[in-house]
């Protein structure tokens, strides 16, 4: 198994209250870490994207206001 420190790092910034609530939920489930949960979500997204995204639609945060994201490597922002 590859060393987890060899993988690219992905960061995100959830609202502090959401992160705290999620940490509290996972603290009651010692067999789940935050990383385990996020990786499982990403795997489910790749296995069944329509079902996953449809289920999450009501929880999606509103779009951010301000400048649109920059294009990277000639690709349109997603």
N, CA, C and O atoms as a Maestro MAE file, in Angstrom:
{
 s_m_m2io_version
 :::
 2.0.0
}

f_m_ct {
 s_m_title
 :::
 protein
 m_atom[312] {
  # First column is atom index #
  i_m_mmod_type
  r_m_x_coord
  r_m_y_coord
  r_m_z_coord
  i_m_residue_number
  s_m_chain_name
  s_m_pdb_residue_name
  s_m_pdb_atom_name
  i_m_atomic_number
  :::
  1 25 0.854 -1.179 0.000 1 A "UNK " " N  " 7
  2 3 0.000 0.000 0.000 1 A "UNK " " CA " 6
  3 2 0.901 1.243 0.000 1 A "UNK " " C  " 6
  4 15 1.848 1.322 0.782 1 A "UNK " " O  " 8
  5 25 0.610 2.197 -0.864 2 A "UNK " " N  " 7
  6 3 1.453 3.399 -0.920 2 A "UNK " " CA " 6
  7 2 1.351 4.203 0.375 2 A "UNK " " C  " 6
  8 15 0.315 4.220 1.038 2 A "UNK " " O  " 8
  9 25 2.427 4.850 0.704 3 A "UNK " " N  " 7
  10 3 2.458 5.712 1.882 3 A "UNK " " CA " 6
  11 2 1.504 6.879 1.657 3 A "UNK " " C  " 6
  12 15 1.565 7.539 0.620 3 A "UNK " " O  " 8
  13 25 0.630 7.136 2.617 4 A "UNK " " N  " 7
  14 3 -0.361 8.201 2.435 4 A "UNK " " CA " 6
  15 2 0.289 9.569 2.295 4 A "UNK " " C  " 6
  16 15 -0.327 10.493 1.765 4 A "UNK " " O  " 8
  17 25 1.518 9.712 2.761 5 A "UNK " " N  " 7
  18 3 2.209 10.995 2.646 5 A "UNK " " CA " 6
  19 2 2.787 11.209 1.248 5 A "UNK " " C  " 6
  20 15 3.239 12.308 0.927 5 A "UNK " " O  " 8
  21 25 2.776 10.185 0.432 6 A "UNK " " N  " 7
  22 3 3.267 10.292 -0.936 6 A "UNK " " CA " 6
  23 2 2.183 10.796 -1.884 6 A "UNK " " C  " 6
  24 15 2.487 11.215 -3.001 6 A "UNK " " O  " 8
  25 25 0.943 10.760 -1.458 7 A "UNK " " N  " 7
  26 3 -0.166 11.183 -2.318 7 A "UNK " " CA " 6
  27 2 -0.289 12.701 -2.328 7 A "UNK " " C  " 6
  28 15 0.137 13.386 -1.399 7 A "UNK " " O  " 8
  29 25 -0.887 13.206 -3.408 8 A "UNK " " N  " 7
  30 3 -1.171 14.638 -3.472 8 A "UNK " " CA " 6
  31 2 -2.138 15.018 -2.364 8 A "UNK " " C  " 6
  32 15 -3.043 14.258 -2.021 8 A "UNK " " O  " 8
  33 25 -1.935 16.183 -1.821 9 A "UNK " " N  " 7
  34 3 -2.799 16.675 -0.757 9 A "UNK " " CA " 6
  35 2 -3.960 17.447 -1.365 9 A "UNK " " C  " 6
  36 15 -3.776 18.232 -2.296 9 A "UNK " " O  " 8
  37 25 -5.134 17.224 -0.843 10 A "UNK " " N  " 7
  38 3 -6.323 17.954 -1.258 10 A "UNK " " CA " 6
  39 2 -6.860 18.656 -0.026 10 A "UNK " " C  " 6
  40 15 -7.035 18.039 1.025 10 A "UNK " " O  " 8
  41 25 -7.116 19.934 -0.157 11 A "UNK " " N  " 7
  42 3 -7.652 20.674 0.984 11 A "UNK " " CA " 6
  43 2 -8.975 21.320 0.607 11 A "UNK " " C  " 6
  44 15 -9.232 21.617 -0.560 11 A "UNK " " O  " 8
  45 25 -9.784 21.524 1.591 12 A "UNK " " N  " 7
  46 3 -11.021 22.260 1.409 12 A "UNK " " CA " 6
  47 2 -11.323 22.948 2.727 12 A "UNK " " C  " 6
  48 15 -10.759 22.602 3.765 12 A "UNK " " O  " 8
  49 25 -12.216 23.924 2.679 13 A "UNK " " N  " 7
  50 3 -12.530 24.708 3.873 13 A "UNK " " CA " 6
  51 2 -14.028 24.691 4.124 13 A "UNK " " C  " 6
  52 15 -14.754 25.567 3.654 13 A "UNK " " O  " 8
  53 25 -14.484 23.698 4.862 14 A "UNK " " N  " 7
  54 3 -15.918 23.697 5.195 14 A "UNK " " CA " 6
  55 2 -16.202 24.780 6.220 14 A "UNK " " C  " 6
  56 15 -15.295 25.209 6.934 14 A "UNK " " O  " 8
  57 25 -17.441 25.226 6.303 15 A "UNK " " N  " 7
  58 3 -17.775 26.162 7.375 15 A "UNK " " CA " 6
  59 2 -17.418 25.525 8.724 15 A "UNK " " C  " 6
  60 15 -17.632 24.328 8.917 15 A "UNK " " O  " 8
  61 25 -16.879 26.315 9.654 16 A "UNK " " N  " 7
  62 3 -16.424 25.745 10.934 16 A "UNK " " CA " 6
  63 2 -17.496 24.946 11.670 16 A "UNK " " C  " 6
  64 15 -17.205 23.906 12.260 16 A "UNK " " O  " 8
  65 25 -18.730 25.431 11.634 17 A "UNK " " N  " 7
  66 3 -19.793 24.718 12.354 17 A "UNK " " CA " 6
  67 2 -20.093 23.361 11.718 17 A "UNK " " C  " 6
  68 15 -20.418 22.406 12.423 17 A "UNK " " O  " 8
  69 25 -19.987 23.270 10.395 18 A "UNK " " N  " 7
  70 3 -20.214 21.994 9.711 18 A "UNK " " CA " 6
  71 2 -19.093 21.016 10.063 18 A "UNK " " C  " 6
  72 15 -19.348 19.844 10.342 18 A "UNK " " O  " 8
  73 25 -17.865 21.500 10.047 19 A "UNK " " N  " 7
  74 3 -16.736 20.643 10.384 19 A "UNK " " CA " 6
  75 2 -16.851 20.122 11.818 19 A "UNK " " C  " 6
  76 15 -16.630 18.939 12.075 19 A "UNK " " O  " 8
  77 25 -17.195 21.007 12.738 20 A "UNK " " N  " 7
  78 3 -17.329 20.605 14.146 20 A "UNK " " CA " 6
  79 2 -18.426 19.562 14.316 20 A "UNK " " C  " 6
  80 15 -18.237 18.566 15.014 20 A "UNK " " O  " 8
  81 25 -19.573 19.790 13.682 21 A "UNK " " N  " 7
  82 3 -20.672 18.824 13.777 21 A "UNK " " CA " 6
  83 2 -20.272 17.477 13.186 21 A "UNK " " C  " 6
  84 15 -20.584 16.431 13.755 21 A "UNK " " O  " 8
  85 25 -19.586 17.499 12.053 22 A "UNK " " N  " 7
  86 3 -19.143 16.246 11.428 22 A "UNK " " CA " 6
  87 2 -18.133 15.523 12.320 22 A "UNK " " C  " 6
  88 15 -18.188 14.302 12.460 22 A "UNK " " O  " 8
  89 25 -17.218 16.273 12.919 23 A "UNK " " N  " 7
  90 3 -16.246 15.662 13.833 23 A "UNK " " CA " 6
  91 2 -16.954 15.029 15.023 23 A "UNK " " C  " 6
  92 15 -16.560 13.955 15.478 23 A "UNK " " O  " 8
  93 25 -17.994 15.683 15.530 24 A "UNK " " N  " 7
  94 3 -18.757 15.127 16.646 24 A "UNK " " CA " 6
  95 2 -19.471 13.831 16.248 24 A "UNK " " C  " 6
  96 15 -19.494 12.867 17.014 24 A "UNK " " O  " 8
  97 25 -20.041 13.818 15.065 25 A "UNK " " N  " 7
  98 3 -20.709 12.605 14.583 25 A "UNK " " CA " 6
  99 2 -19.706 11.469 14.446 25 A "UNK " " C  " 6
  100 15 -19.961 10.351 14.894 25 A "UNK " " O  " 8
  101 25 -18.575 11.754 13.833 26 A "UNK " " N  " 7
  102 3 -17.576 10.701 13.611 26 A "UNK " " CA " 6
  103 2 -16.881 10.286 14.905 26 A "UNK " " C  " 6
  104 15 -16.389 9.162 15.002 26 A "UNK " " O  " 8
  105 25 -16.833 11.163 15.889 27 A "UNK " " N  " 7
  106 3 -16.227 10.800 17.172 27 A "UNK " " CA " 6
  107 2 -17.000 9.668 17.839 27 A "UNK " " C  " 6
  108 15 -16.431 8.884 18.600 27 A "UNK " " O  " 8
  109 25 -18.292 9.584 17.553 28 A "UNK " " N  " 7
  110 3 -19.121 8.504 18.098 28 A "UNK " " CA " 6
  111 2 -19.029 7.223 17.276 28 A "UNK " " C  " 6
  112 15 -19.675 6.223 17.589 28 A "UNK " " O  " 8
  113 25 -18.230 7.267 16.238 29 A "UNK " " N  " 7
  114 3 -18.013 6.104 15.376 29 A "UNK " " CA " 6
  115 2 -16.507 5.921 15.225 29 A "UNK " " C  " 6
  116 15 -15.929 6.336 14.221 29 A "UNK " " O  " 8
  117 25 -15.871 5.303 16.213 30 A "UNK " " N  " 7
  118 3 -14.405 5.238 16.225 30 A "UNK " " CA " 6
  119 2 -13.794 4.486 15.044 30 A "UNK " " C  " 6
  120 15 -12.590 4.582 14.807 30 A "UNK " " O  " 8
  121 25 -14.604 3.746 14.310 31 A "UNK " " N  " 7
  122 3 -14.064 3.047 13.141 31 A "UNK " " CA " 6
  123 2 -14.030 3.940 11.903 31 A "UNK " " C  " 6
  124 15 -13.609 3.491 10.837 31 A "UNK " " O  " 8
  125 25 -14.467 5.205 12.024 32 A "UNK " " N  " 7
  126 3 -14.460 6.160 10.913 32 A "UNK " " CA " 6
  127 2 -13.642 7.393 11.294 32 A "UNK " " C  " 6
  128 15 -13.861 7.997 12.344 32 A "UNK " " O  " 8
  129 25 -12.701 7.755 10.429 33 A "UNK " " N  " 7
  130 3 -12.014 9.039 10.568 33 A "UNK " " CA " 6
  131 2 -12.618 9.994 9.541 33 A "UNK " " C  " 6
  132 15 -13.354 9.571 8.649 33 A "UNK " " O  " 8
  133 25 -12.309 11.264 9.667 34 A "UNK " " N  " 7
  134 3 -12.782 12.238 8.681 34 A "UNK " " CA " 6
  135 2 -12.242 11.877 7.303 34 A "UNK " " C  " 6
  136 15 -12.960 11.957 6.307 34 A "UNK " " O  " 8
  137 25 -10.967 11.478 7.252 35 A "UNK " " N  " 7
  138 3 -10.372 11.087 5.978 35 A "UNK " " CA " 6
  139 2 -11.080 9.871 5.387 35 A "UNK " " C  " 6
  140 15 -11.373 9.846 4.192 35 A "UNK " " O  " 8
  141 25 -11.358 8.858 6.218 36 A "UNK " " N  " 7
  142 3 -12.076 7.678 5.733 36 A "UNK " " CA " 6
  143 2 -13.411 8.082 5.116 36 A "UNK " " C  " 6
  144 15 -13.783 7.609 4.042 36 A "UNK " " O  " 8
  145 25 -14.116 8.958 5.807 37 A "UNK " " N  " 7
  146 3 -15.427 9.395 5.332 37 A "UNK " " CA " 6
  147 2 -15.329 10.128 3.994 37 A "UNK " " C  " 6
  148 15 -16.098 9.858 3.071 37 A "UNK " " O  " 8
  149 25 -14.380 11.055 3.900 38 A "UNK " " N  " 7
  150 3 -14.246 11.840 2.664 38 A "UNK " " CA " 6
  151 2 -13.810 10.964 1.492 38 A "UNK " " C  " 6
  152 15 -14.301 11.133 0.377 38 A "UNK " " O  " 8
  153 25 -12.900 10.036 1.734 39 A "UNK " " N  " 7
  154 3 -12.475 9.121 0.665 39 A "UNK " " CA " 6
  155 2 -13.657 8.253 0.234 39 A "UNK " " C  " 6
  156 15 -13.864 8.043 -0.961 39 A "UNK " " O  " 8
  157 25 -14.430 7.749 1.193 40 A "UNK " " N  " 7
  158 3 -15.592 6.922 0.854 40 A "UNK " " CA " 6
  159 2 -16.595 7.713 0.013 40 A "UNK " " C  " 6
  160 15 -17.179 7.175 -0.928 40 A "UNK " " O  " 8
  161 25 -16.793 8.983 0.350 41 A "UNK " " N  " 7
  162 3 -17.702 9.829 -0.441 41 A "UNK " " CA " 6
  163 2 -17.205 9.986 -1.873 41 A "UNK " " C  " 6
  164 15 -17.990 9.911 -2.819 41 A "UNK " " O  " 8
  165 25 -15.909 10.202 -2.030 42 A "UNK " " N  " 7
  166 3 -15.345 10.353 -3.373 42 A "UNK " " CA " 6
  167 2 -15.444 9.061 -4.170 42 A "UNK " " C  " 6
  168 15 -15.704 9.090 -5.373 42 A "UNK " " O  " 8
  169 25 -15.239 7.927 -3.505 43 A "UNK " " N  " 7
  170 3 -15.368 6.633 -4.194 43 A "UNK " " CA " 6
  171 2 -16.812 6.426 -4.627 43 A "UNK " " C  " 6
  172 15 -17.064 6.022 -5.762 43 A "UNK " " O  " 8
  173 25 -17.765 6.699 -3.734 44 A "UNK " " N  " 7
  174 3 -19.174 6.559 -4.093 44 A "UNK " " CA " 6
  175 2 -19.525 7.476 -5.255 44 A "UNK " " C  " 6
  176 15 -20.285 7.089 -6.143 44 A "UNK " " O  " 8
  177 25 -18.985 8.673 -5.258 45 A "UNK " " N  " 7
  178 3 -19.226 9.598 -6.368 45 A "UNK " " CA " 6
  179 2 -18.772 8.997 -7.681 45 A "UNK " " C  " 6
  180 15 -19.458 9.141 -8.693 45 A "UNK " " O  " 8
  181 25 -17.632 8.326 -7.690 46 A "UNK " " N  " 7
  182 3 -17.134 7.733 -8.937 46 A "UNK " " CA " 6
  183 2 -17.925 6.493 -9.333 46 A "UNK " " C  " 6
  184 15 -18.026 6.179 -10.519 46 A "UNK " " O  " 8
  185 25 -18.488 5.782 -8.354 47 A "UNK " " N  " 7
  186 3 -19.231 4.542 -8.644 47 A "UNK " " CA " 6
  187 2 -20.668 4.800 -9.075 47 A "UNK " " C  " 6
  188 15 -21.197 4.097 -9.936 47 A "UNK " " O  " 8
  189 25 -21.301 5.811 -8.474 48 A "UNK " " N  " 7
  190 3 -22.712 6.087 -8.764 48 A "UNK " " CA " 6
  191 2 -22.958 7.592 -8.698 48 A "UNK " " C  " 6
  192 15 -23.650 8.075 -7.801 48 A "UNK " " O  " 8
  193 25 -22.385 8.335 -9.655 49 A "UNK " " N  " 7
  194 3 -22.439 9.801 -9.567 49 A "UNK " " CA " 6
  195 2 -23.842 10.380 -9.557 49 A "UNK " " C  " 6
  196 15 -24.115 11.308 -8.794 49 A "UNK " " O  " 8
  197 25 -24.736 9.860 -10.378 50 A "UNK " " N  " 7
  198 3 -26.077 10.449 -10.434 50 A "UNK " " CA " 6
  199 2 -26.800 10.315 -9.096 50 A "UNK " " C  " 6
  200 15 -27.389 11.279 -8.607 50 A "UNK " " O  " 8
  201 25 -26.756 9.129 -8.508 51 A "UNK " " N  " 7
  202 3 -27.428 8.921 -7.221 51 A "UNK " " CA " 6
  203 2 -26.786 9.765 -6.129 51 A "UNK " " C  " 6
  204 15 -27.482 10.370 -5.314 51 A "UNK " " O  " 8
  205 25 -25.463 9.803 -6.115 52 A "UNK " " N  " 7
  206 3 -24.754 10.560 -5.079 52 A "UNK " " CA " 6
  207 2 -25.078 12.052 -5.185 52 A "UNK " " C  " 6
  208 15 -25.423 12.686 -4.187 52 A "UNK " " O  " 8
  209 25 -24.969 12.608 -6.383 53 A "UNK " " N  " 7
  210 3 -25.200 14.039 -6.562 53 A "UNK " " CA " 6
  211 2 -26.665 14.410 -6.350 53 A "UNK " " C  " 6
  212 15 -26.965 15.476 -5.813 53 A "UNK " " O  " 8
  213 25 -27.581 13.529 -6.771 54 A "UNK " " N  " 7
  214 3 -29.002 13.794 -6.533 54 A "UNK " " CA " 6
  215 2 -29.303 13.844 -5.039 54 A "UNK " " C  " 6
  216 15 -30.067 14.694 -4.581 54 A "UNK " " O  " 8
  217 25 -28.699 12.933 -4.284 55 A "UNK " " N  " 7
  218 3 -28.929 12.895 -2.834 55 A "UNK " " CA " 6
  219 2 -28.338 14.120 -2.139 55 A "UNK " " C  " 6
  220 15 -28.904 14.615 -1.163 55 A "UNK " " O  " 8
  221 25 -27.217 14.603 -2.632 56 A "UNK " " N  " 7
  222 3 -26.539 15.735 -2.003 56 A "UNK " " CA " 6
  223 2 -27.083 17.099 -2.431 56 A "UNK " " C  " 6
  224 15 -26.765 18.114 -1.812 56 A "UNK " " O  " 8
  225 25 -27.887 17.126 -3.469 57 A "UNK " " N  " 7
  226 3 -28.354 18.387 -4.057 57 A "UNK " " CA " 6
  227 2 -28.931 19.355 -3.013 57 A "UNK " " C  " 6
  228 15 -28.653 20.553 -3.064 57 A "UNK " " O  " 8
  229 25 -29.720 18.850 -2.082 58 A "UNK " " N  " 7
  230 3 -30.356 19.740 -1.099 58 A "UNK " " CA " 6
  231 2 -29.362 20.317 -0.089 58 A "UNK " " C  " 6
  232 15 -29.678 21.288 0.599 58 A "UNK " " O  " 8
  233 25 -28.171 19.732 0.008 59 A "UNK " " N  " 7
  234 3 -27.173 20.187 0.971 59 A "UNK " " CA " 6
  235 2 -26.064 21.015 0.330 59 A "UNK " " C  " 6
  236 15 -25.171 21.502 1.023 59 A "UNK " " O  " 8
  237 25 -26.117 21.174 -0.978 60 A "UNK " " N  " 7
  238 3 -25.068 21.894 -1.684 60 A "UNK " " CA " 6
  239 2 -25.044 23.357 -1.261 60 A "UNK " " C  " 6
  240 15 -26.084 24.015 -1.224 60 A "UNK " " O  " 8
  241 25 -23.853 23.866 -0.942 61 A "UNK " " N  " 7
  242 3 -23.785 25.278 -0.547 61 A "UNK " " CA " 6
  243 2 -24.063 26.191 -1.746 61 A "UNK " " C  " 6
  244 15 -23.840 25.802 -2.893 61 A "UNK " " O  " 8
  245 25 -24.548 27.397 -1.475 62 A "UNK " " N  " 7
  246 3 -24.802 28.321 -2.582 62 A "UNK " " CA " 6
  247 2 -23.485 28.721 -3.248 62 A "UNK " " C  " 6
  248 15 -22.425 28.665 -2.625 62 A "UNK " " O  " 8
  249 25 -23.562 29.123 -4.515 63 A "UNK " " N  " 7
  250 3 -22.333 29.555 -5.200 63 A "UNK " " CA " 6
  251 2 -21.726 30.763 -4.504 63 A "UNK " " C  " 6
  252 15 -22.428 31.616 -3.962 63 A "UNK " " O  " 8
  253 25 -20.409 30.809 -4.537 64 A "UNK " " N  " 7
  254 3 -19.711 31.946 -3.932 64 A "UNK " " CA " 6
  255 2 -19.837 33.159 -4.838 64 A "UNK " " C  " 6
  256 15 -19.857 33.039 -6.063 64 A "UNK " " O  " 8
  257 25 -19.919 34.316 -4.223 65 A "UNK " " N  " 7
  258 3 -19.962 35.558 -4.980 65 A "UNK " " CA " 6
  259 2 -18.539 36.041 -5.198 65 A "UNK " " C  " 6
  260 15 -17.625 35.673 -4.461 65 A "UNK " " O  " 8
  261 25 -18.365 36.854 -6.200 66 A "UNK " " N  " 7
  262 3 -17.041 37.402 -6.448 66 A "UNK " " CA " 6
  263 2 -16.507 36.977 -7.795 66 A "UNK " " C  " 6
  264 15 -17.259 36.584 -8.687 66 A "UNK " " O  " 8
  265 25 -15.224 37.060 -7.926 67 A "UNK " " N  " 7
  266 3 -14.554 36.770 -9.183 67 A "UNK " " CA " 6
  267 2 -14.680 35.282 -9.520 67 A "UNK " " C  " 6
  268 15 -14.500 34.435 -8.646 67 A "UNK " " O  " 8
  269 25 -14.987 34.956 -10.785 68 A "UNK " " N  " 7
  270 3 -15.055 33.544 -11.164 68 A "UNK " " CA " 6
  271 2 -13.670 32.896 -11.081 68 A "UNK " " C  " 6
  272 15 -12.654 33.585 -11.179 68 A "UNK " " O  " 8
  273 25 -13.630 31.586 -10.903 69 A "UNK " " N  " 7
  274 3 -12.331 30.908 -10.813 69 A "UNK " " CA " 6
  275 2 -11.525 31.071 -12.093 69 A "UNK " " C  " 6
  276 15 -12.083 31.189 -13.184 69 A "UNK " " O  " 8
  277 25 -10.203 31.077 -11.942 70 A "UNK " " N  " 7
  278 3 -9.316 31.168 -13.101 70 A "UNK " " CA " 6
  279 2 -9.332 29.858 -13.872 70 A "UNK " " C  " 6
  280 15 -9.583 28.791 -13.311 70 A "UNK " " O  " 8
  281 25 -9.061 29.957 -15.164 71 A "UNK " " N  " 7
  282 3 -8.879 28.749 -15.962 71 A "UNK " " CA " 6
  283 2 -7.529 28.144 -15.613 71 A "UNK " " C  " 6
  284 15 -6.556 28.863 -15.383 71 A "UNK " " O  " 8
  285 25 -7.478 26.822 -15.575 72 A "UNK " " N  " 7
  286 3 -6.214 26.138 -15.288 72 A "UNK " " CA " 6
  287 2 -5.853 25.287 -16.482 72 A "UNK " " C  " 6
  288 15 -6.695 24.553 -16.999 72 A "UNK " " O  " 8
  289 25 -4.631 25.374 -16.921 73 A "UNK " " N  " 7
  290 3 -4.108 24.557 -18.025 73 A "UNK " " CA " 6
  291 2 -4.994 24.627 -19.261 73 A "UNK " " C  " 6
  292 15 -5.163 23.630 -19.965 73 A "UNK " " O  " 8
  293 25 -5.562 25.801 -19.528 74 A "UNK " " N  " 7
  294 3 -6.359 25.979 -20.729 74 A "UNK " " CA " 6
  295 2 -7.741 25.373 -20.643 74 A "UNK " " C  " 6
  296 15 -8.479 25.384 -21.629 74 A "UNK " " O  " 8
  297 25 -8.116 24.839 -19.476 75 A "UNK " " N  " 7
  298 3 -9.439 24.251 -19.317 75 A "UNK " " CA " 6
  299 2 -10.361 25.243 -18.663 75 A "UNK " " C  " 6
  300 15 -9.928 26.090 -17.882 75 A "UNK " " O  " 8
  301 25 -11.645 25.136 -18.986 76 A "UNK " " N  " 7
  302 3 -12.630 25.991 -18.351 76 A "UNK " " CA " 6
  303 2 -12.775 25.585 -16.897 76 A "UNK " " C  " 6
  304 15 -12.599 24.412 -16.567 76 A "UNK " " O  " 8
  305 25 -13.094 26.534 -16.014 77 A "UNK " " N  " 7
  306 3 -13.315 26.171 -14.615 77 A "UNK " " CA " 6
  307 2 -14.531 25.282 -14.480 77 A "UNK " " C  " 6
  308 15 -15.479 25.386 -15.258 77 A "UNK " " O  " 8
  309 25 -14.501 24.404 -13.484 78 A "UNK " " N  " 7
  310 3 -15.652 23.515 -13.263 78 A "UNK " " CA " 6
  311 2 -16.275 23.786 -11.946 78 A "UNK " " C  " 6
  312 15 -17.257 23.138 -11.582 78 A "UNK " " O  " 8
  :::
 }
 m_bond[311] {
  # First column is bond index #
  i_m_from
  i_m_to
  i_m_order
  :::
  1 1 2 1
  2 2 3 1
  3 3 4 2
  4 3 5 1
  5 5 6 1
  6 6 7 1
  7 7 8 2
  8 7 9 1
  9 9 10 1
  10 10 11 1
  11 11 12 2
  12 11 13 1
  13 13 14 1
  14 14 15 1
  15 15 16 2
  16 15 17 1
  17 17 18 1
  18 18 19 1
  19 19 20 2
  20 19 21 1
  21 21 22 1
  22 22 23 1
  23 23 24 2
  24 23 25 1
  25 25 26 1
  26 26 27 1
  27 27 28 2
  28 27 29 1
  29 29 30 1
  30 30 31 1
  31 31 32 2
  32 31 33 1
  33 33 34 1
  34 34 35 1
  35 35 36 2
  36 35 37 1
  37 37 38 1
  38 38 39 1
  39 39 40 2
  40 39 41 1
  41 41 42 1
  42 42 43 1
  43 43 44 2
  44 43 45 1
  45 45 46 1
  46 46 47 1
  47 47 48 2
  48 47 49 1
  49 49 50 1
  50 50 51 1
  51 51 52 2
  52 51 53 1
  53 53 54 1
  54 54 55 1
  55 55 56 2
  56 55 57 1
  57 57 58 1
  58 58 59 1
  59 59 60 2
  60 59 61 1
  61 61 62 1
  62 62 63 1
  63 63 64 2
  64 63 65 1
  65 65 66 1
  66 66 67 1
  67 67 68 2
  68 67 69 1
  69 69 70 1
  70 70 71 1
  71 71 72 2
  72 71 73 1
  73 73 74 1
  74 74 75 1
  75 75 76 2
  76 75 77 1
  77 77 78 1
  78 78 79 1
  79 79 80 2
  80 79 81 1
  81 81 82 1
  82 82 83 1
  83 83 84 2
  84 83 85 1
  85 85 86 1
  86 86 87 1
  87 87 88 2
  88 87 89 1
  89 89 90 1
  90 90 91 1
  91 91 92 2
  92 91 93 1
  93 93 94 1
  94 94 95 1
  95 95 96 2
  96 95 97 1
  97 97 98 1
  98 98 99 1
  99 99 100 2
  100 99 101 1
  101 101 102 1
  102 102 103 1
  103 103 104 2
  104 103 105 1
  105 105 106 1
  106 106 107 1
  107 107 108 2
  108 107 109 1
  109 109 110 1
  110 110 111 1
  111 111 112 2
  112 111 113 1
  113 113 114 1
  114 114 115 1
  115 115 116 2
  116 115 117 1
  117 117 118 1
  118 118 119 1
  119 119 120 2
  120 119 121 1
  121 121 122 1
  122 122 123 1
  123 123 124 2
  124 123 125 1
  125 125 126 1
  126 126 127 1
  127 127 128 2
  128 127 129 1
  129 129 130 1
  130 130 131 1
  131 131 132 2
  132 131 133 1
  133 133 134 1
  134 134 135 1
  135 135 136 2
  136 135 137 1
  137 137 138 1
  138 138 139 1
  139 139 140 2
  140 139 141 1
  141 141 142 1
  142 142 143 1
  143 143 144 2
  144 143 145 1
  145 145 146 1
  146 146 147 1
  147 147 148 2
  148 147 149 1
  149 149 150 1
  150 150 151 1
  151 151 152 2
  152 151 153 1
  153 153 154 1
  154 154 155 1
  155 155 156 2
  156 155 157 1
  157 157 158 1
  158 158 159 1
  159 159 160 2
  160 159 161 1
  161 161 162 1
  162 162 163 1
  163 163 164 2
  164 163 165 1
  165 165 166 1
  166 166 167 1
  167 167 168 2
  168 167 169 1
  169 169 170 1
  170 170 171 1
  171 171 172 2
  172 171 173 1
  173 173 174 1
  174 174 175 1
  175 175 176 2
  176 175 177 1
  177 177 178 1
  178 178 179 1
  179 179 180 2
  180 179 181 1
  181 181 182 1
  182 182 183 1
  183 183 184 2
  184 183 185 1
  185 185 186 1
  186 186 187 1
  187 187 188 2
  188 187 189 1
  189 189 190 1
  190 190 191 1
  191 191 192 2
  192 191 193 1
  193 193 194 1
  194 194 195 1
  195 195 196 2
  196 195 197 1
  197 197 198 1
  198 198 199 1
  199 199 200 2
  200 199 201 1
  201 201 202 1
  202 202 203 1
  203 203 204 2
  204 203 205 1
  205 205 206 1
  206 206 207 1
  207 207 208 2
  208 207 209 1
  209 209 210 1
  210 210 211 1
  211 211 212 2
  212 211 213 1
  213 213 214 1
  214 214 215 1
  215 215 216 2
  216 215 217 1
  217 217 218 1
  218 218 219 1
  219 219 220 2
  220 219 221 1
  221 221 222 1
  222 222 223 1
  223 223 224 2
  224 223 225 1
  225 225 226 1
  226 226 227 1
  227 227 228 2
  228 227 229 1
  229 229 230 1
  230 230 231 1
  231 231 232 2
  232 231 233 1
  233 233 234 1
  234 234 235 1
  235 235 236 2
  236 235 237 1
  237 237 238 1
  238 238 239 1
  239 239 240 2
  240 239 241 1
  241 241 242 1
  242 242 243 1
  243 243 244 2
  244 243 245 1
  245 245 246 1
  246 246 247 1
  247 247 248 2
  248 247 249 1
  249 249 250 1
  250 250 251 1
  251 251 252 2
  252 251 253 1
  253 253 254 1
  254 254 255 1
  255 255 256 2
  256 255 257 1
  257 257 258 1
  258 258 259 1
  259 259 260 2
  260 259 261 1
  261 261 262 1
  262 262 263 1
  263 263 264 2
  264 263 265 1
  265 265 266 1
  266 266 267 1
  267 267 268 2
  268 267 269 1
  269 269 270 1
  270 270 271 1
  271 271 272 2
  272 271 273 1
  273 273 274 1
  274 274 275 1
  275 275 276 2
  276 275 277 1
  277 277 278 1
  278 278 279 1
  279 279 280 2
  280 279 281 1
  281 281 282 1
  282 282 283 1
  283 283 284 2
  284 283 285 1
  285 285 286 1
  286 286 287 1
  287 287 288 2
  288 287 289 1
  289 289 290 1
  290 290 291 1
  291 291 292 2
  292 291 293 1
  293 293 294 1
  294 294 295 1
  295 295 296 2
  296 295 297 1
  297 297 298 1
  298 298 299 1
  299 299 300 2
  300 299 301 1
  301 301 302 1
  302 302 303 1
  303 303 304 2
  304 303 305 1
  305 305 306 1
  306 306 307 1
  307 307 308 2
  308 307 309 1
  309 309 310 1
  310 310 311 1
  311 311 312 2
  :::
 }
}
